[in-house]
Each structure stands twice: as C-alpha cells, then as structure tokens.
Amino acid sequence: MNPAAVTTGSVPAQAPSSCAKPVPGHGRARHLVIRIRPVHVALVTLLVASLLLRLWGVRQGLPYSYNSDEDFHFVPKAVGFFSHGLNPRYFLNPPAYSYLLYVVFDLWFGGAAAVRHAYSTDPTEVFVVARVVAAGLGTVATGLTYLAGARLFGRAAGLLAAAALGVAFLPVFYSHLALNDVPVLAGVTLSLVGVAMVLTGGGRTGYILAGIGIGLAAATKYTGGITLLCLPGAALGDAARSSWRAAGARLVLALALALAFFVLANPYAVLDHQAFLSGLSEQSTLTGGQAEPFKLGMRPGSGIVYYLWTFTWGFGWIPSLAGLAGAVLLLARRCWMRALVLLPAPLAFLIFMGSQQRYFGRWLIPILPIVALLAGFAAVETARWLGGLTGSSSARRFVAPVLGGVAAVLLLAQSVAADVHDDAVLSRPDTRNLARAWMVQHIPAGSRVVIEPVVPPTWVAGPGGRPRWRTYPTSFSRLDRTGRRLAHGARAFVPLDEYERYLFPGLLSRYVRQGYCWVMVASQQAARAFVTPGVVPGAVAYYRALKLRGKLLYSITPYARSARPVPFNFDWSFDYYPEQYRLPGPAILVYHLSGGRCPSR
C-alpha cells in the first residue's frame, strides 16, 4: 500500500522495548512517512469489536431503567437542565457526563420540548442515546490506551494494552448503562497519553493533554482524578532531560489546566460552592460508611481483598497477573521513571478505596487503563524473551507473530468469553419485564399490590401514565427498625438500601387488613436479608412467613435450567457475570394473600 505523508507527533515510530532513554527531542511535530501496518489494521479491528461488544444488548431492560443510579443520577439530570437551568443542585456525582448528555440530547432530538416529550412518554430512545454515548467514550478510551502504550513501550505493547482494556468485562458491561463509570475513562486515558508524551519528550503538548485529561476525568467522576499522581513522575523525567525550571513551569501549566477544565466541566463547583462541598461531604460519608456502618447485603471484610478478587473476573486473571508482572519488571530493570509514573496511582487507589466500608467492583474502573499498560508491557517483553530463545534472526521473525498471537489469546480469552455470555444475557427480556407482563394479564387494574423496590416508579404505570395498580408505600414505614409502632401519624423514611430493616411478619396482617393482596418479591432485595441473617431477623422471619401464608402464583428465575442460584453479591447479582445466568434481572415471586380484605384464591 502506498505510504501517505502526514504531519504527526503523537506516536513514535518505535518506542524503546524496555526503559532506554528516549531520543532527545523525540515526539516533537515533524514530517514523517507513515505506512499502513498490520498493527493499524489490528487497532481498527479492535476498536470496531470493542464498540460492538458495548452496543450488543444496549437496550436491556428498557423502557424501564432498573439500575437505580442510572434512573436517578445522570439522564434525569440532563433532561432537567432543559427546564430548570444548568445548575445540577446535586454534586454526589460530578455533572460533566450529564452536561455532555444535555448537548447530545439537544442535537439528537431537536430541542428542549422534544427531549421532554420523549422522556415523559417513552424514555427508551433517551436512555439508548445516553448508553451509546457511554459506549462510544469507552471505545475512545480503548484507542487512547493504545496511544499511551505505544509512547511508553512500543506499538505491540500499546495494542495489547488497548485490547486488554477494550474487552475487559467491567468496562464492557458498564458501557450498557448511562452511568459515569465508563465515560470517565476518556479523560483518564487522555491524561495518560499526555503523561506518556511528557515522559518521552513530548514537550508542552504532553503537559497540556495531561492537564486537560485530569480535569475532565475528575469532573466526570471524582476518582478519575487519580491520574494526577502519574504527572509528577513524568515531570521528573522531563526535568532530567531538559531543565528543572522548564519542567516546573510546564508542570504548573498542566495543573492549572486540570483545575480550569474541571471548573469548565463543573462550573457550579464554584458558582454554587456550598452545594458542591455538601455533595462532596455526602459522597465521602456514603463511601466511608459513616452514614450506615453496615450496608445490608455486603459481607464484612477487607475492601482491598474485595478489589483484588474483582480484578480476577472484572479484568481477568491473566491480564491482572500480567499487570503485576509488568510492575515487577519495571522495578527489576530499574525503569525508575516509568515505574514512578505508572505504579503510585493504582497503589494509592487500592489503599484508599479499599479502606472504605463500602466497595463495589465498578469503582475499580478508573485504574484499569494503567494496569492494562503494565500488562501489555509484560506480555510483549515475555514474548520477546521467548523469541530470543530461538537463536537465529530469521526464526525470531517467524516466531514473533506467533508469540504475539498467543499473548493476545491468553490476555483476552477470559474477558471475551464473559462479554459474549453477558451480552447474550442482556439481549434477552429482563425478568421484571416478563413478570410485569404476567401481572398485567392476571392482576386486575386497580388492585392493591406490594412491590419490592427493584423497579422504577414508571413500572406500575398504565395507559395514559396513570398507575395500573395501587402500590404499598415501601419507601415509608409506620414502624421503626425494631418493629415498634411510631407515634400516631409519624412515618419513617425507608431508603432503598434499608428496605429489609423495616420488614416484620406482622406486616402481612397489615397488608390483608388494607387490601394489599398481592406481594411481588425480588431476589435482589430479599436475598440481602439472608446474607447476614442475624442483622435483620425480622426480614428473615417476614419472608419465611410470606412463603407459608401466601400462595405462590408466579415465579421466574434468571438462571439456566438446573443451574444453581448465584449467592447475593452487589456485583454478580447485578452484572450477571456468572455463567448460570440466562436472563437479566432477579428471581421474581408473586404471592397472593388471603384473609381480611383479600378473598381466597
């Protein structure tokens, strides 16, 4: 194929295979002849495959958003900007992703009125657009990971790093939801490209990209700012190559840009600073567990251990071990500058996040690109070492592609298998959609029903948007956590995560006295009571009494036939990673009660 001459300064023709000093002035813009190489074809193929994995099953659950964070935090905020102004008045999560959705919605639907109409009448398209934006940003992050890896370790390592991130289970699954967990990777990986340029002689451009990326990442998800810890090490490398004064000035520029772009993407952090500080405080309280020392359904233990376990499935056993090997290899070869750039951030992240009392696998996503870079480096160096054992240069030229293919298979096999299984599951009807269809056919409109908080409020809507059934107010209770009646007229607010703390067998008698004859139970709630039964004995007794007193008329399971149920877990009960899953959603049971105002059935 004919070469095309272009002006570029982004990716070196061939980065050092180990940690040799970069060529002085390397990375400055200059005219180069770039040929279409197999690595470029492989990269395009990877990006297309990465995007397709993220789009397969992207309509899962709709028109209902069953993820409470997706249903509450981002899409509704973006739609609200059209009516209530751009102040989110909510900073539990930073608003950059919501602002991006606001712009995309305006362009896609053609104005505020069209957006509000679509969201209020049939939100399917609104959520699909938002999820596609998340999937697109995840794919962009894959490409940027390649650029960072190519600068640091060469094209082959960059490609393997991008592949490891592009198919990793956690980023692929969360690309199916309109959350900020995957969009933050665009800023994270942009900052890594800048840091890599700084370290390899990219000059001021590297600092600019790093600063912009850090600011945008932190404005998308606060923990995305972790790559700020990568920048000082790169600046030290720059200072050793040029001068301390010049490197210091450029470092100040990068930090200023990080702050500026954080404010640009989150302007009300300054304009409404009291609400911003309050949101940060609330986020810290919830993450640290100060608001509620024990989250129902979460097994007590070490957060660090939990995150290390998450690596084994959320990123994959082989990529995780390769990332560890890459870190060890950098230290063993005394690649101090690259080690100083890549190692402090993930270590600090694991120590800080693992010390919190609440931990979820998706919170690990911001550091996955760094681990992917280390894994790509280790894989290439291992293949290079094995190739060197063959002796002659002609044999090495033949063996090198074979070893590269083997490395790719080992790095990607577990994740690809999990992605394909999970996407197939997501492409099928959610158990809650199937349960609702049965209830529409068998429970008369206007009936009183008890529905556990695993569905959004719109789930019970009928024609014209009016509720099809009268639902028991599960978000309020006239009993306290011990089952004692509150003062006359008083009601306690029941948060979603605290639902089981307010369940007692006596509620069943209240249901039938008030005519709530139907009770829908979902494993994503009920199973929390049995993870640590001694914590909520009232809930355990409630479910056992319901099983004895109610008549089971409908049940559906998300598991394959004869498969054992998956024990409750705040990751695997919601992302459907285990192979037992056939459908998305929880197990659903619908009971009918008799007695009081409930006729026998």
PEVENHU-V33208 format. One record per residue. RES is the residue in three letters. PSI is psi in degrees with one decimal (* if undefined). OMEGA is omega in whole degrees, -180 to 180 (NA if undefined). Layout:
RES:PSI:OMEGA  RES:PSI:OMEGA
This chain:
MET:139.8:-177  ASN:135.7:178  PRO:152.2:177  ALA:130.5:180  ALA:126.2:179  VAL:163.2:175  THR:124.4:-177  THR:156.7:173  GLY:20.8:-171  SER:-43.5:-175  VAL:130.7:-179  PRO:155.8:177  ALA:-38.0:175  GLN:110.6:180  ALA:159.1:179  PRO:141.6:-178  SER:-24.5:-179  SER:-109.0:179  CYS:37.0:177  ALA:155.5:-180  LYS:135.9:179  PRO:155.3:179  VAL:132.4:-180  PRO:136.2:180  GLY:2.0:-177  HIS:135.6:177  GLY:-13.1:178  ARG:148.1:-177  ALA:132.9:178  ARG:163.3:-179  HIS:124.4:178  LEU:154.7:173  VAL:117.7:-178  ILE:126.4:178  ARG:149.2:174  ILE:113.4:-176  ARG:163.7:176  PRO:-32.9:-179  VAL:-32.4:179  HIS:-40.5:177  VAL:-42.7:179  ALA:-38.9:-180  LEU:-45.5:179  VAL:-42.7:178  THR:-43.0:179  LEU:-44.3:-178  LEU:-41.5:178  VAL:-45.9:180  ALA:-39.7:179  SER:-42.1:179  LEU:-41.9:-179  LEU:-39.5:177  LEU:-32.4:-179  ARG:-25.6:-179  LEU:-22.1:179  TRP:116.1:-179  GLY:17.3:-175  VAL:-16.9:179  ARG:10.1:-174  GLN:132.6:177  GLY:-25.0:-172  LEU:149.1:15  PRO:8.5:-179  TYR:133.0:176  SER:109.5:-175  TYR:-8.4:174  ASN:117.3:-173  SER:-34.8:178  ASP:-42.5:178  GLU:-40.2:-177  ASP:-23.8:-173  PHE:-37.2:-162  HIS:-43.3:-164  PHE:-58.5:180  VAL:-49.1:178  PRO:-35.9:178  LYS:-42.0:179  ALA:-42.3:177  VAL:-37.9:180  GLY:-26.3:179  PHE:-28.5:-179  PHE:-22.0:-176  SER:-32.7:-169  HIS:13.3:-179  GLY:175.4:-172  LEU:-0.6:175  ASN:113.2:-178  PRO:-21.7:-178  ARG:31.1:-176  TYR:120.9:-175  PHE:22.1:173  LEU:-35.1:169  ASN:142.2:178  PRO:156.3:-167  PRO:6.5:-173  ALA:-44.1:180  TYR:-38.8:178  SER:-39.3:177  TYR:-41.2:178  LEU:-42.9:177  LEU:-36.7:178  TYR:-45.3:180  VAL:-44.8:-179  VAL:-43.2:179  PHE:-43.4:-179  ASP:-42.2:-180  LEU:-41.3:-174  TRP:-46.0:-174  PHE:-19.6:176  GLY:36.6:174  GLY:166.6:-174  ALA:-44.2:-177  ALA:-41.2:-179  ALA:-38.0:179  VAL:-48.8:-179  ARG:-38.6:-180  HIS:-45.3:-180  ALA:-42.1:-177  TYR:-34.9:-176  SER:-26.7:-176  THR:-43.6:179  ASP:94.0:-172  PRO:3.7:-176  THR:-51.8:-177  GLU:-36.8:-180  VAL:-47.2:-180  PHE:-36.9:178  VAL:-45.1:179  VAL:-44.4:-180  ALA:-39.3:179  ARG:-37.3:178  VAL:-36.8:176  VAL:-44.9:178  ALA:-42.6:179  ALA:-40.6:179  GLY:-41.6:179  LEU:-34.6:175  GLY:-37.0:178  THR:-40.0:175  VAL:-42.3:179  ALA:-35.2:177  THR:-46.1:178  GLY:-40.3:180  LEU:-32.4:176  THR:-39.1:176  TYR:-46.0:-179  LEU:-43.3:179  ALA:-45.3:-179  GLY:-38.4:179  ALA:-36.7:177  ARG:-40.3:-174  LEU:-40.7:-168  PHE:-0.8:-179  GLY:163.6:-173  ARG:-43.4:-177  ALA:-44.3:179  ALA:-39.0:178  GLY:-40.3:180  LEU:-44.4:180  LEU:-37.3:177  ALA:-45.2:179  ALA:-39.9:180  ALA:-42.2:180  ALA:-41.6:178  LEU:-39.2:-174  GLY:-29.5:-179  VAL:0.7:-180  ALA:138.9:-170  PHE:-48.4:-175  LEU:-50.7:178  PRO:-34.1:180  VAL:-46.9:-179  PHE:-47.6:-175  TYR:-4.1:169  SER:-14.1:179  HIS:0.5:-177  LEU:146.7:180  ALA:68.0:178  LEU:169.2:-177  ASN:1.6:-175  ASP:-39.0:178  VAL:-42.8:178  PRO:-30.3:180  VAL:-24.8:-178  LEU:-26.4:178  ALA:-46.0:177  GLY:-40.5:180  VAL:-49.0:-177  THR:-31.8:174  LEU:-42.6:178  SER:-35.2:178  LEU:-36.1:174  VAL:-44.9:179  GLY:-43.2:179  VAL:-42.0:179  ALA:-38.9:178  MET:-41.2:178  VAL:-44.2:-176  LEU:-30.1:-176  THR:20.3:174  GLY:28.5:-179  GLY:-3.7:176  GLY:-152.5:-175  ARG:-30.9:-179  THR:-40.8:179  GLY:-43.8:178  TYR:-38.6:-180  ILE:-47.8:180  LEU:-41.4:-180  ALA:-45.5:-180  GLY:-45.0:179  ILE:-44.7:-178  GLY:-43.7:180  ILE:-44.1:-179  GLY:-45.4:-180  LEU:-38.2:179  ALA:-46.6:-179  ALA:-30.7:179  ALA:-12.3:177  THR:-43.5:176  LYS:126.1:-170  TYR:-40.2:-178  THR:-11.9:177  GLY:-19.5:178  GLY:4.7:-178  ILE:-26.3:-179  THR:-6.4:171  LEU:-29.8:180  LEU:-14.1:178  CYS:-24.8:-171  LEU:-42.6:-179  PRO:-39.5:179  GLY:-41.8:177  ALA:-38.0:179  ALA:-35.8:176  LEU:-42.0:177  GLY:-39.3:178  ASP:-41.2:-180  ALA:-39.4:179  ALA:-25.7:-178  ARG:-35.8:-176  SER:-95.2:177  SER:151.8:-179  TRP:-39.6:-177  ARG:-46.4:-179  ALA:-43.6:180  ALA:-39.1:178  GLY:-42.0:180  ALA:-41.2:-180  ARG:-33.4:177  LEU:-42.1:177  VAL:-39.8:177  LEU:-45.0:-179  ALA:-43.2:-180  LEU:-39.3:178  ALA:-41.0:178  LEU:-37.8:178  ALA:-45.8:179  LEU:-42.3:-178  ALA:-43.3:-178  PHE:-27.0:172  PHE:-44.9:180  VAL:-38.0:179  LEU:-40.0:180  ALA:-5.2:-180  ASN:61.1:-170  PRO:-29.3:-177  TYR:-0.6:167  ALA:-25.8:176  VAL:-45.3:-175  LEU:-27.5:177  ASP:59.4:-170  HIS:-28.7:179  GLN:-42.6:177  ALA:-36.7:179  PHE:-47.8:180  LEU:-35.6:177  SER:-40.6:178  GLY:-40.7:177  LEU:-42.1:-180  SER:-41.9:179  GLU:-40.6:178  GLN:-42.5:178  SER:-40.3:180  THR:-43.9:-179  LEU:-43.0:-179  THR:-42.1:-178  GLY:-11.5:177  GLY:12.7:-180  GLN:-30.4:-179  ALA:-37.7:179  GLU:107.5:-172  PRO:-27.8:-176  PHE:116.4:179  LYS:122.3:-178  LEU:132.7:-180  GLY:-11.2:180  MET:121.9:-180  ARG:132.2:179  PRO:145.1:180  GLY:-168.4:-178  SER:129.6:176  GLY:-36.0:179  ILE:-44.1:178  VAL:-40.3:-180  TYR:-43.1:-180  TYR:-36.6:176  LEU:-39.5:175  TRP:-39.8:-180  THR:-37.5:178  PHE:-36.6:-173  THR:-26.2:179  TRP:-33.9:-178  GLY:-26.1:177  PHE:-28.2:178  GLY:144.6:-179  TRP:-53.9:-175  ILE:-47.5:177  PRO:-36.9:180  SER:-45.6:178  LEU:-35.6:177  ALA:-38.0:176  GLY:-42.8:176  LEU:-42.4:178  ALA:-37.8:177  GLY:-40.0:178  ALA:-44.9:180  VAL:-39.2:-179  LEU:-39.7:177  LEU:-42.3:-180  LEU:-40.9:-179  ALA:-35.3:180  ARG:3.9:180  ARG:40.1:174  CYS:68.2:-167  TRP:-40.8:-176  MET:-45.6:178  ARG:-37.6:177  ALA:-40.4:-180  LEU:-27.3:179  VAL:-44.1:-168  LEU:-23.0:-172  LEU:-38.6:-176  PRO:-39.3:-175  ALA:-53.1:-180  PRO:-35.1:178  LEU:-47.3:180  ALA:-38.7:-180  PHE:-48.3:-179  LEU:-41.6:-179  ILE:-44.5:-178  PHE:-52.0:-178  MET:-34.4:180  GLY:-17.2:179  SER:-7.8:179  GLN:161.8:-179  GLN:-6.6:174  ARG:137.9:-179  TYR:136.0:-179  PHE:145.3:-174  GLY:-38.9:-175  ARG:-19.6:178  TRP:-10.0:179  LEU:-15.0:-170  ILE:-40.9:-176  PRO:-24.6:-179  ILE:-1.7:-179  LEU:-36.9:177  PRO:-36.0:180  ILE:-43.7:178  VAL:-36.2:178  ALA:-40.3:178  LEU:-44.4:178  LEU:-39.1:180  ALA:-43.3:178  GLY:-41.6:178  PHE:-48.3:-179  ALA:-40.1:-179  ALA:-44.8:-179  VAL:-42.4:-180  GLU:-35.7:177  THR:-44.9:178  ALA:-38.9:179  ARG:-39.2:179  TRP:-43.7:178  LEU:-38.1:178  GLY:-33.9:179  GLY:-19.6:179  LEU:-12.9:-177  THR:-17.6:175  GLY:-90.5:-172  SER:153.4:-180  SER:-35.1:179  SER:-38.1:177  ALA:-38.3:179  ARG:-37.2:179  ARG:-31.1:178  PHE:-39.6:-175  VAL:-32.9:-174  ALA:-49.6:180  PRO:-35.7:180  VAL:-45.4:179  LEU:-36.8:177  GLY:-40.9:178  GLY:-40.4:177  VAL:-43.5:179  ALA:-42.1:180  ALA:-43.1:-180  VAL:-45.5:-179  LEU:-40.2:-178  LEU:-33.6:-167  LEU:-17.6:-169  ALA:-49.7:-177  GLN:-44.5:-177  SER:-43.5:-179  VAL:-43.7:179  ALA:-42.8:179  ALA:-39.4:180  ASP:-46.0:-178  VAL:-44.9:178  HIS:-47.3:-175  ASP:-40.2:179  ASP:-36.8:176  ALA:-40.9:177  VAL:-46.8:-177  LEU:-25.8:-179  SER:-7.0:-180  ARG:164.7:-178  PRO:141.2:176  ASP:143.9:-179  THR:-31.2:180  ARG:-33.0:174  ASN:-41.1:179  LEU:-39.9:178  ALA:-39.5:179  ARG:-40.7:179  ALA:-40.4:178  TRP:-42.0:-179  MET:-37.0:177  VAL:-37.8:-179  GLN:-29.8:-169  HIS:-14.5:179  ILE:115.9:-176  PRO:144.9:176  ALA:141.1:-180  GLY:-8.6:178  SER:154.5:177  ARG:127.0:-175  VAL:151.4:173  VAL:117.2:-178  ILE:121.3:-180  GLU:151.9:-174  PRO:69.4:175  VAL:7.9:-179  VAL:152.8:177  PRO:162.9:-179  PRO:-31.6:-178  THR:-11.1:-177  TRP:-30.7:-178  VAL:4.0:-178  ALA:143.8:176  GLY:-160.5:179  PRO:136.7:-180  GLY:3.1:179  GLY:-3.8:178  ARG:146.7:-178  PRO:133.2:178  ARG:-37.0:-179  TRP:160.2:174  ARG:119.0:-173  THR:143.7:176  TYR:136.7:-176  PRO:83.3:-178  THR:-14.4:-180  SER:0.7:177  PHE:153.0:180  SER:142.9:174  ARG:4.5:177  LEU:151.1:174  ASP:-173.7:-175  ARG:-21.2:-179  THR:-2.3:-179  GLY:2.6:179  ARG:143.7:-180  ARG:135.9:177  LEU:170.3:178  ALA:154.4:-176  HIS:125.9:178  GLY:-10.0:-178  ALA:146.7:177  ARG:141.8:177  ALA:137.2:176  PHE:134.6:-177  VAL:103.2:177  PRO:156.9:-179  LEU:-43.8:-177  ASP:-7.1:-177  GLU:10.2:-173  TYR:-45.0:-176  GLU:-20.2:180  ARG:-15.3:-177  TYR:19.5:179  LEU:133.1:179  PHE:151.5:-179  PRO:-30.9:-179  GLY:-18.7:179  LEU:-29.7:-178  LEU:-38.4:177  SER:-36.9:177  ARG:-40.8:179  TYR:-51.0:-175  VAL:-31.2:176  ARG:-34.6:-177  GLN:1.6:176  GLY:14.3:176  TYR:90.8:-170  CYS:-15.7:-177  TRP:135.3:-180  VAL:119.8:177  MET:122.4:-179  VAL:138.4:179  ALA:138.5:-175  SER:-26.4:179  GLN:-19.4:173  GLN:-54.1:-172  ALA:-38.6:-176  ALA:-21.0:180  ARG:-32.8:-178  ALA:-26.3:-174  PHE:-5.7:175  VAL:-45.4:176  THR:76.4:-171  PRO:-26.0:-180  GLY:-16.9:-178  VAL:-39.7:-178  VAL:69.4:-179  PRO:-29.7:178  GLY:-40.2:179  ALA:-40.6:178  VAL:-44.4:179  ALA:-36.2:179  TYR:-49.5:-178  TYR:-35.5:178  ARG:-38.8:178  ALA:-38.5:179  LEU:-39.7:179  LYS:-34.8:-180  LEU:-38.0:-172  ARG:-32.6:-177  GLY:159.3:176  LYS:119.4:-179  LEU:116.4:-178  LEU:-18.0:-179  TYR:140.4:174  SER:147.8:176  ILE:140.7:-179  THR:145.9:177  PRO:-3.1:-172  TYR:154.5:175  ALA:157.9:-178  ARG:133.6:179  SER:3.9:179  ALA:145.5:179  ARG:139.3:178  PRO:150.0:178  VAL:124.9:177  PRO:148.8:-176  PHE:135.3:178  ASN:140.0:-176  PHE:-5.9:172  ASP:-61.8:-172  TRP:-19.7:176  SER:-6.9:-176  PHE:-22.2:180  ASP:-4.9:170  TYR:33.6:179  TYR:-42.9:-176  PRO:146.8:-176  GLU:-12.0:179  GLN:-22.5:-174  TYR:135.9:173  ARG:-31.5:179  LEU:152.2:172  PRO:152.7:177  GLY:172.9:179  PRO:171.1:168  ALA:137.2:-176  ILE:133.5:174  LEU:135.0:177  VAL:119.1:-180  TYR:155.1:170  HIS:129.9:180  LEU:152.0:177  SER:157.0:-177  GLY:163.0:-180  GLY:-125.1:180  ARG:11.2:-179  CYS:110.9:-180  PRO:153.3:177  SER:151.6:-177  ARG:*:NA
